[in-house]
Amino acid sequence: MKHHYKFCFGPWNISEGQDPYGPTTRPAQTFDWKLAQLKKLGFDAMMFHDDDAVPDIDSKSESQIRKEAKELKKRLDGEGIVAEMVAPRLWFAPQTIDGAYTSNDKRHRQYAIDRSKRCIDIGKILGTDLIVLWLAREGTYIREAKDGRRSVELLVEAFDAMLAYDKKARLSIEPKPNEPMDHAYLPTIGHALAIAQLTRDPKRVGCLIESAHAILAGIDPADEIDFAMSFGKLWSLHLNDQNGLKYDQDRPFGCTNLRSAFDQVRALERNGYGKNGEYVCFDVHPFRTTKVEHWMAHLDNSRRTFLRLLEKVRSYDEKQAKSLIANRDYQALDQMVIEHLLGK
């Protein structure tokens, strides 16, 4: 089946099985090994955190960061792999315990902005203008700890500093309603697109949708896709699945709710996602019980599910559906979708 979609994942998607309650279940692998798996599976691009591209980034000078980023770019070019985006991994740093851009400590806020600028440098060297901002610790455990309006102002100040630093960089906000914070300041795509309007260059501030994050906010992922693309602001996405309102599970795409996955693919297809160079990224993890020999199945399966659902989307009887909608026969429409997915 011919299609225009390109696929991507990040090195963190090849996890070793550690969770908050237990140790790893698979041996650690090098970045080179993970890069080789991406090539072996035939994926088109890799997502990066800044310290995936340049390990121990905080201990290195700007010249060393640039040198290592150039070396990585050469390796990627040699493998025919594209860097889809780079994201500053601010939530690991000791300076961001109380938040990064919204920390109550001015020195720590400056650290977050400075590191984000280094991230933009890395992205430029790797050939991507897309900087993803997962605002992991921008929130509070107790609301009295911070002023919500002031925190919005601080976020805008940080975004403006990044936009001023590089006139071509695009900021893609990845919202999540909770975890690791109890409540986040920008929990949904609506919040992300709203705050974009307060920045110095709203056209360069967009969003990244993750299926599980939408589900955790009680929102339908397909609706989020339609909403973001109504603004022309869906610049990347993380497809996965989620079993209810729990911790962020990053299950394989379509693993839990196949109909929801169908609706997401349908929303992407009808909006022309990918035709401007956007990638379909899978932010999925293997089950903790997965054996080493099955380590990459979750990524391969997610792409296979996407492509099978794409067939279902393209073979969906839109004419019959429109007739049922016109007659307000949603019961028949419901059954039509179910039987289509079942293969009838």
C-alpha positions as CSV (number, residue, x, y, z in Angstrom):
1,M,0.0,0.0,0.0
2,K,1.4,3.4,-1.0
3,H,1.5,6.0,1.7
4,H,3.4,9.2,2.5
5,Y,4.0,8.5,6.2
6,K,7.5,8.4,7.7
7,F,8.2,6.7,11.0
8,C,10.4,7.5,14.0
9,F,11.2,6.5,17.5
10,G,13.7,7.6,20.3
11,P,16.4,5.7,22.1
12,W,14.4,5.8,25.3
13,N,11.8,3.6,23.6
14,I,14.2,0.6,23.9
15,S,13.9,0.5,27.7
16,E,15.4,-2.1,30.0
17,G,12.2,-2.7,32.1
18,Q,13.0,-0.8,35.2
19,D,10.0,0.7,37.0
20,P,9.4,2.5,40.3
21,Y,9.0,-0.8,42.0
22,G,11.7,-3.0,40.5
23,P,15.0,-3.2,38.8
24,T,15.8,-3.7,35.1
25,T,14.8,-7.0,33.4
26,R,17.0,-6.6,30.3
27,P,20.7,-5.6,30.0
28,A,21.6,-2.0,29.1
29,Q,22.5,-1.4,25.5
30,T,24.7,1.3,24.0
31,F,23.4,4.2,21.9
32,D,25.1,2.7,18.8
33,W,23.2,-0.6,19.3
34,K,19.9,1.3,19.5
35,L,20.8,3.3,16.4
36,A,21.5,0.0,14.6
37,Q,18.0,-1.3,15.6
38,L,16.3,1.7,14.1
39,K,18.1,1.1,10.8
40,K,17.5,-2.6,11.0
41,L,13.7,-2.1,11.4
42,G,13.6,0.4,8.5
43,F,12.5,3.4,10.5
44,D,13.2,6.8,8.9
45,A,14.3,9.0,11.8
46,M,15.2,9.2,15.4
47,M,14.1,11.5,18.2
48,F,16.7,12.9,20.5
49,H,17.0,14.4,24.0
50,D,19.9,16.8,24.1
51,D,21.8,14.4,26.3
52,D,21.1,11.5,23.9
53,A,23.0,13.5,21.3
54,V,25.7,14.7,23.7
55,P,26.0,12.6,26.8
56,D,26.8,14.4,30.1
57,I,26.0,17.7,28.4
58,D,26.2,19.8,31.6
59,S,29.8,18.9,32.1
60,K,30.9,20.0,28.6
61,S,31.8,23.3,27.0
62,E,29.9,24.8,24.1
63,S,32.7,24.0,21.8
64,Q,32.7,20.3,23.0
65,I,28.9,20.1,22.6
66,R,29.2,21.4,19.1
67,K,32.0,19.0,18.2
68,E,30.1,15.9,19.5
69,A,26.9,17.0,17.8
70,K,28.8,17.3,14.5
71,E,30.2,13.8,15.0
72,L,26.7,12.5,15.6
73,K,25.4,14.2,12.5
74,K,28.1,12.6,10.4
75,R,27.1,9.1,11.8
76,L,23.5,9.8,11.1
77,D,24.2,10.9,7.5
78,G,26.3,7.7,7.0
79,E,23.3,5.6,8.1
80,G,20.8,7.6,6.2
81,I,18.9,8.5,9.4
82,V,17.3,11.9,10.0
83,A,17.1,13.6,13.4
84,E,13.3,14.4,13.8
85,M,13.6,16.6,16.8
86,V,15.7,17.5,19.9
87,A,14.3,18.0,23.4
88,P,16.1,19.5,26.4
89,R,15.9,16.8,29.2
90,L,15.5,19.4,31.9
91,W,13.6,17.1,34.3
92,F,16.7,15.1,35.2
93,A,18.8,18.0,36.3
94,P,19.2,18.8,40.1
95,Q,18.6,22.5,39.2
96,T,15.0,21.7,38.2
97,I,13.7,20.0,41.3
98,D,11.3,22.9,41.8
99,G,10.6,23.3,38.1
100,A,12.7,24.5,35.2
101,Y,11.3,27.6,33.5
102,T,8.9,28.2,36.4
103,S,11.3,27.5,39.3
104,N,11.1,29.8,42.2
105,D,14.9,30.2,42.0
106,K,16.0,32.7,39.3
107,R,19.3,30.9,38.9
108,H,17.6,27.7,38.1
109,R,15.3,29.4,35.6
110,Q,18.4,30.8,33.9
111,Y,20.0,27.3,33.8
112,A,16.9,25.9,32.1
113,I,16.9,28.7,29.4
114,D,20.7,28.3,28.8
115,R,20.4,24.6,28.4
116,S,17.5,25.0,26.1
117,K,19.7,27.3,23.9
118,R,22.3,24.6,23.8
119,C,19.6,22.2,22.7
120,I,18.7,24.5,19.9
121,D,22.4,24.6,18.8
122,I,22.4,20.7,18.8
123,G,19.2,20.6,16.7
124,K,20.6,23.1,14.2
125,I,23.8,20.9,13.8
126,L,21.7,17.7,13.5
127,G,19.6,19.4,10.8
128,T,16.3,19.9,12.6
129,D,14.6,23.1,13.6
130,L,12.1,21.3,15.8
131,I,12.6,21.7,19.5
132,V,10.2,19.7,21.6
133,L,9.3,20.9,25.1
134,W,7.9,18.4,27.5
135,L,7.3,20.6,30.5
136,A,7.7,17.8,32.9
137,R,8.2,19.7,36.2
138,E,6.4,22.9,35.2
139,G,3.7,22.6,37.9
140,T,3.3,22.1,41.6
141,Y,2.6,19.5,44.2
142,I,0.7,22.1,46.2
143,R,-0.8,25.1,44.5
144,E,0.3,27.6,47.2
145,A,3.9,27.0,46.3
146,K,3.7,29.1,43.1
147,D,1.6,31.8,41.5
148,G,-0.1,30.3,38.5
149,R,-0.3,33.6,36.5
150,R,3.3,34.4,37.2
151,S,4.3,30.9,36.1
152,V,2.6,31.5,32.7
153,E,4.6,34.7,32.4
154,L,7.8,32.8,33.2
155,L,7.0,30.2,30.5
156,V,6.4,32.9,28.0
157,E,9.7,34.6,29.0
158,A,11.5,31.3,28.4
159,F,9.8,30.6,25.1
160,D,10.6,34.1,24.0
161,A,14.3,33.7,24.9
162,M,14.5,30.6,22.8
163,L,12.7,32.2,19.8
164,A,15.0,35.2,19.9
165,Y,18.1,33.0,20.2
166,D,17.4,31.3,16.8
167,K,15.1,32.9,14.2
168,K,14.3,29.5,12.6
169,A,13.8,27.3,15.6
170,R,10.2,26.0,16.1
171,L,9.0,25.1,19.6
172,S,6.6,22.2,19.8
173,I,5.0,21.9,23.3
174,E,4.1,18.4,24.4
175,P,1.4,18.7,27.1
176,K,0.7,16.2,29.8
177,P,-1.8,16.7,32.6
178,N,0.2,15.1,35.4
179,E,3.2,12.9,36.3
180,P,5.8,13.7,37.4
181,M,4.0,16.7,38.8
182,D,0.6,16.4,40.5
183,H,-0.8,19.1,38.2
184,A,0.9,20.7,35.2
185,Y,0.5,24.2,34.1
186,L,-0.1,23.3,30.4
187,P,-2.1,20.1,30.6
188,T,-3.7,20.0,27.1
189,I,-3.2,21.0,23.5
190,G,-5.6,23.9,24.1
191,H,-3.3,25.3,26.8
192,A,-0.3,24.9,24.5
193,L,-1.8,26.7,21.6
194,A,-3.2,29.4,23.9
195,I,0.1,30.3,25.4
196,A,1.7,30.3,21.9
197,Q,-0.3,33.5,21.3
198,L,1.4,35.3,24.1
199,T,4.9,34.7,22.7
200,R,6.9,37.0,20.4
201,D,6.4,34.8,17.4
202,P,3.2,32.6,17.7
203,K,3.8,31.1,14.2
204,R,6.9,29.3,15.5
205,V,5.2,27.8,18.6
206,G,3.1,24.6,17.9
207,C,2.5,21.3,19.6
208,L,3.1,17.6,19.9
209,I,0.3,15.3,20.7
210,E,0.8,12.0,22.7
211,S,-2.1,9.6,22.7
212,A,-1.6,8.6,26.3
213,H,-1.3,12.1,27.5
214,A,-4.7,13.0,26.0
215,I,-6.3,9.9,27.5
216,L,-4.8,10.9,30.9
217,A,-6.5,14.3,30.5
218,G,-9.8,12.6,29.8
219,I,-9.7,13.8,26.1
220,D,-10.0,11.8,22.9
221,P,-6.7,11.7,21.1
222,A,-8.4,11.9,17.7
223,D,-10.2,15.1,18.7
224,E,-6.9,16.6,19.9
225,I,-5.4,15.8,16.5
226,D,-8.3,17.5,14.7
227,F,-8.0,20.5,17.0
228,A,-4.3,21.0,16.6
229,M,-4.5,20.6,12.8
230,S,-7.3,23.1,12.6
231,F,-4.6,25.6,13.7
232,G,-1.9,24.1,11.4
233,K,0.1,23.4,14.6
234,L,0.6,19.7,14.8
235,W,4.3,19.4,14.1
236,S,4.9,16.0,15.6
237,L,3.1,13.3,17.5
238,H,3.7,10.3,19.8
239,L,1.3,7.5,19.1
240,N,0.9,4.9,21.9
241,D,-1.9,3.6,24.1
242,Q,-3.1,3.8,27.6
243,N,-5.1,1.5,29.9
244,G,-7.2,4.0,31.7
245,L,-6.4,6.9,34.0
246,K,-3.2,5.5,35.6
247,Y,0.4,6.3,35.2
248,D,1.8,7.0,31.8
249,Q,2.0,3.5,30.3
250,D,3.3,4.0,26.8
251,R,1.7,0.8,25.6
252,P,2.1,-0.2,21.9
253,F,-0.2,1.7,19.5
254,G,-3.6,0.1,19.3
255,C,-2.8,-2.3,22.1
256,T,-5.7,-1.3,24.4
257,N,-8.3,0.5,22.3
258,L,-8.1,-0.4,18.6
259,R,-11.1,1.8,17.7
260,S,-9.5,4.8,19.3
261,A,-6.3,4.0,17.3
262,F,-8.5,3.8,14.1
263,D,-10.0,7.2,14.8
264,Q,-6.5,8.7,15.4
265,V,-5.2,7.3,12.0
266,R,-8.4,8.5,10.4
267,A,-7.9,12.0,11.8
268,L,-4.3,12.1,10.6
269,E,-5.3,10.9,7.1
270,R,-8.1,13.4,6.6
271,N,-6.0,16.3,7.7
272,G,-3.0,15.4,5.5
273,Y,-0.6,14.8,8.4
274,G,2.9,14.0,7.1
275,K,2.5,15.7,3.7
276,N,4.6,18.6,4.9
277,G,7.4,16.4,6.2
278,E,6.0,15.5,9.7
279,Y,6.9,12.1,11.1
280,V,4.7,9.5,12.8
281,C,6.6,8.8,16.1
282,F,5.9,6.0,18.4
283,D,6.6,6.7,22.1
284,V,6.1,3.1,23.2
285,H,7.9,0.8,25.6
286,P,8.2,-3.0,25.7
287,F,6.4,-4.7,28.5
288,R,8.6,-5.3,31.6
289,T,8.2,-9.1,31.0
290,T,9.6,-8.8,27.4
291,K,12.6,-11.1,26.7
292,V,15.7,-9.7,25.0
293,E,15.0,-11.6,21.8
294,H,11.6,-9.9,21.5
295,W,13.0,-6.5,22.5
296,M,12.0,-4.5,19.4
297,A,8.6,-6.1,18.8
298,H,6.7,-3.2,20.4
299,L,8.0,-0.8,17.9
300,D,7.6,-3.0,14.8
301,N,4.1,-4.0,16.0
302,S,3.1,-0.3,16.5
303,R,4.0,0.5,12.9
304,R,2.3,-2.6,11.6
305,T,-0.8,-1.7,13.5
306,F,-0.7,1.8,12.1
307,L,-0.4,0.6,8.5
308,R,-3.2,-2.0,8.9
309,L,-5.4,0.7,10.3
310,L,-4.5,3.0,7.5
311,E,-5.8,0.3,5.1
312,K,-9.0,0.3,7.2
313,V,-9.3,4.1,7.0
314,R,-8.8,4.1,3.3
315,S,-11.3,1.3,2.7
316,Y,-13.9,2.8,5.1
317,D,-17.2,3.4,3.2
318,E,-17.5,7.1,3.6
319,K,-20.6,7.3,1.3
320,Q,-22.5,4.8,3.5
321,A,-21.3,6.6,6.6
322,K,-22.6,10.0,5.3
323,S,-25.9,8.4,4.6
324,L,-26.3,7.1,8.1
325,I,-25.2,10.4,9.5
326,A,-27.7,12.3,7.4
327,N,-30.4,9.9,8.8
328,R,-29.1,10.3,12.3
329,D,-28.8,6.6,12.5
330,Y,-25.8,6.5,14.8
331,Q,-26.6,3.1,16.1
332,A,-26.1,1.7,12.6
333,L,-23.0,3.8,12.2
334,D,-21.6,2.4,15.4
335,Q,-22.1,-1.1,14.2
336,M,-20.7,-0.3,10.8
337,V,-17.4,0.8,12.3
338,I,-17.2,-2.3,14.5
339,E,-17.8,-4.6,11.6
340,H,-15.4,-2.8,9.5
341,L,-12.7,-3.2,12.1
342,L,-13.7,-6.9,12.5
343,G,-13.2,-7.5,8.8
344,K,-16.8,-7.8,7.7
